[in-house]
Amino acid sequence: VAHQAWLRDTLAALGVRTVMDVAAGTGAQAAALVAAGTFDLVACNDLSADMLARCRAKIGDPPPAGTPTVVRYLQHDWRHVHDVWREGPLDAVIC
């Protein structure tokens, strides 16, 4: 939990508005970013269908009503995610 708060606060302090977690796993970090409500877009990527499903379940699909953050889910190899991402530039990519 402390790491999630540190990550959220650091990204916000840097002015990050759009972020992709390229290895989302269970979605703990991405869920914390969505819950913060201070990011415009959080993209979750994982090559594993099982892990992406766990991330999606943790955040919600769609996210809870009233969530100001747009959430996108991708299932792709993180080394080539730039080949499929078409929603514009990202301020930060985390892993």
GIQUI-V422154 format. One record per residue. N is the residue number from 1. RES is the residue in one small letter. OMEGA is omega in degrees with one decimal (999 if undefined). Layout:
[[N | RES | OMEGA] [N | RES | OMEGA]]
//
This chain:
[[1 | v | 179.7] [2 | a | 178.4] [3 | h | 179.5] [4 | q | 178.6] [5 | a | 178.5] [6 | w | -179.8] [7 | l | 179.0] [8 | r | -177.6] [9 | d | 179.6] [10 | t | 179.0] [11 | l | 179.3] [12 | a | -179.9] [13 | a | 178.1] [14 | l | 178.6] [15 | g | 179.8] [16 | v | 177.3] [17 | r | -179.8] [18 | t | -174.7] [19 | v | 174.0] [20 | m | 171.4] [21 | d | -172.2] [22 | v | 175.8] [23 | a | -168.0] [24 | a | 180.0] [25 | g | -178.1] [26 | t | 176.5] [27 | g | -176.6] [28 | a | -179.0] [29 | q | -179.4] [30 | a | 179.2] [31 | a | 178.6] [32 | a | 178.8] [33 | l | 178.0] [34 | v | -178.8] [35 | a | 179.7] [36 | a | 178.5] [37 | g | -177.8] [38 | t | -179.2] [39 | f | -179.3] [40 | d | -176.4] [41 | l | 172.2] [42 | v | 177.8] [43 | a | -178.9] [44 | c | 179.8] [45 | n | 170.5] [46 | d | 178.4] [47 | l | -178.6] [48 | s | 177.9] [49 | a | 180.0] [50 | d | -179.5] [51 | m | 178.2] [52 | l | 176.6] [53 | a | 177.7] [54 | r | 177.1] [55 | c | -179.8] [56 | r | 179.7] [57 | a | -178.2] [58 | k | -177.9] [59 | i | -174.5] [60 | g | 179.1] [61 | d | 7.8] [62 | p | 177.1] [63 | p | 180.0] [64 | p | 179.2] [65 | a | 179.2] [66 | g | 178.0] [67 | t | -177.6] [68 | p | -176.1] [69 | t | 171.9] [70 | v | 179.8] [71 | v | 176.0] [72 | r | 179.1] [73 | y | 177.8] [74 | l | 173.8] [75 | q | -174.9] [76 | h | 174.8] [77 | d | -175.9] [78 | w | -178.4] [79 | r | -177.7] [80 | h | -177.1] [81 | v | 177.7] [82 | h | 178.4] [83 | d | -176.1] [84 | v | -178.4] [85 | w | -175.7] [86 | r | -174.5] [87 | e | 175.7] [88 | g | -177.0] [89 | p | 177.2] [90 | l | 176.6] [91 | d | -177.7] [92 | a | 172.3] [93 | v | -179.0] [94 | i | -179.4] [95 | c | 999]]
//
